[in-house]
Amino acid sequence: MLATKMPVLIIVGDKDEGTPLSHQQILFQAVPKGNKALEVIKGAEHNFRTEEELTTLKQLVNEWLKNFKTIWCNSRLLPRQQIHTIRLFEYFSPSNHLIPNKV
């Protein structure tokens, strides 16, 4: 089991051969109970490339972010309401943090 209190969101395509869904499910089960989610984009391979896949990816991330009242991003604390457009890799870099609504 992994030792983390950090929120974990795993998004995988069900046609991903590089990191198959079965491997992602093992990783998901290893994450302690808490704020975690595993989302599957049907028909997607390892890289999300089509407009539909990217739209779905953005929707999934936006929905997941609703679980948090603030996001620590680029050395500043942003209320969730100020985030209108997701720049995925900016928000999910190791230096950024999510603060659950429960805090």
PyMOL commands that set and color helices and strands:
alter all, ss='L'
color gray80, all
select helices_A, chain A and resi 21-30+51-65+80-82+88-91
alter helices_A, ss='H'
color red, helices_A
select strands_A, chain A and resi 8-13+36-41+68-73+76-79+97-100
alter strands_A, ss='S'
color yellow, strands_A
deselect
rebuild
show_as cartoon
